[in-house]
Amino acid sequence: MRGSELMKRVLLGFYILIFVAIGFSEPVSYLTSKDGKIYEKYFIDFETLKSEYLSSSNKEFFEKANTEYSIIKGLIDFLVIDKYLNDKNITIDSTSIKNNAQEMFNKYKNNENVLKIYGTLDDFYNYLKVQMWKNEIITKVKKVFFDEIKNEELDKYIKDNFYDIKNGYDRIKLKLITISNEASILSIKKEILDKKITFEDAAKKYSEDELSKNGGEIGWIDRNTKKYQPLFSLTINSTPNEVLGPIKIEDKYGLLLLEDKILMQTKEDILKDQYAVNKIKEIITQDKVSNWFKKYRDNYDFTVYYKPLIIEYRVDKAKDFKEKNALETLYREKLKTEKDIPDEWYLSYDKLSEYILKDRLSYKQDLTVYYNEIKKYPEYFGKNKEEIDKEIEKLKKIESTDDSTINVQKAVEKEDILNDLLYYSEFYTFKTIEEIKTEMKKIDEYISELEKIKRDFLIKLYKKNEDTENSAEIISTIFKKYPKDPYIKFEYTKLIYSKIKDLKSKDIEKLKQIKTIFESLLNEDSLSSKVKDEIKKYITEIKAEL
């Protein structure tokens, strides 16, 4: 968002979110040009990142770094449009942003879910300001540059998308009565059909849902109205003013009144319907903005100065495996030696190392196949493409002319292997078979070392968060990755035991299972005497409970 003065790269700055100073907050990311020039007026601050994260749908702990980084990338897109408007001397209505945010804040600040989601009202208010800013940015760029939709554009869109439009904008207007008793609903329907009571009055008098006070009014719905989609399908082919039912709606019985319907049978029907026309114009405008933005966005990039997301940022910007592998080596050492390491570093490193491991395991698999095939046909090792191709041609001739099934099968098998050797020889430059064997051993050692480091860092992450609300999620996830690891099994079992202890009524069978697991862990040589002493203490406690 826009600052009131130039920001220094790593210092706290006076942060202004478009329209009003909200205090000191550390910039976490800046908009830059493609060649790295920093636009210091356009940045994302920590409070914005925090409020957006709190409202996000994905707050799984192991996805935290990825979620935060994705939020930054999304906000950068809005900064690009913000700068575009500013460069065109188009001002953002900061008063409107402030007023709309305040209005929403006043409306929802006492909702019990607000504090559950955001923790504080300040974070909730920050979130609202950002949403109002986003809305203003998009509204402004649409209105100023893309608002005019020509008749030929509208006609073309309707022609190209007629059936989608028809399915999307056919609409019906409904009223609904719901009753628990089937006999009662039949009696009510008879009253309505005999004109002893109107459908609306019957809904007010008998209906057992929240629509009763409004005479059962659902209003206009279409095929995409999720809550009432089944009702749409039931009534779309009915006649207006027809009473339908009873129908089963969950555990109740319902009557429906089709008040009216609008069907899009022709292009003219669509053009006469202002609701549909307005919606189509919105879609066309959005498509224009999207197409423009895809090209315009390429003029910009961003940089991240927020320490917890440095690994995530650098991995994202890495061009190839070589660069990612170098980052793994670099941050492996940093995670070993630096203090006050943020959780996100462990999370980002875990994903990075997983990526490296998958690549190295694939490499190992290739080498294994290569080595075994070379052992089978060592005479072809070191042969060039021309020589192998000649041999393959001989084998193809056998396949097409030899009457012996066994000979054909052997030729096919050998041809497949020679094609493999040809493929591998293009990638690998080993001079001897022994070199391949040595490389395989090195890869095995590397994989074992990386797997151990990966596991050790995850345990560090758990110990760092052992007394936090995230501890259960962390150790449960680690246990899924390493279910046979004695120490991880100990920590996970300890967690389960603590949860059972907190229950008012003890699960005896579960306690017996935990006791058995603890006893088996005493036989693990890899566990320290300190851990085993702790295990013995838990076993004694459980015996007392039993």
Buried (B, 14 or more C-beta within 10 A) or exposed (E): BBBEEEBEEEEBBEBBBBBEEBEEBBBBBBBBEEEEEBBBBBBBBBBBBBBBBBBBEEEEBBBBBBBBBBBBBEBBBBBBBBBBBBEEEEEBBBEBBBEBBBEBBEEEEEEEEBBEBBEEEEBBBBBBBBBBBBEBBBBBBBEEBBEEBEEEBBEEBBEEEBEEBBEBBBBBBBBBBBBEEEEBBBEBBEBBEEEEBBBBBBBBEBBEBEBBEBBBBBBBBBBEBEEBEEBBEBBBEBEEEEBBBBBEBEEBBBBBBBBEBBBBEEBEBBBEBEEBBEBBBEBBBEEBBEEBBEEEBEEBBBBBBBBBBBBBBBBEEBEEEEEBBEBBEEBBEEBEEEEEBBBBBBBBBBBBBEBBBEEBEEBBEBBEBBBEBBEEBEEBBEBEEEEBEEBBEEBEEBBEEEEEEEEBEBBBEBBEBBBBBBEBBEEBEBEEBEEBBEBBEEBEEBBEEBEEBBBEBBBBBBEBBEEEEBBBBBBEBBBEEBEEBBBBBBBBBBBBBEEBEEEEEEEEEBBEEBBEBBEEBEEBEEBEEEBBEBBEEBBEBBEEEE
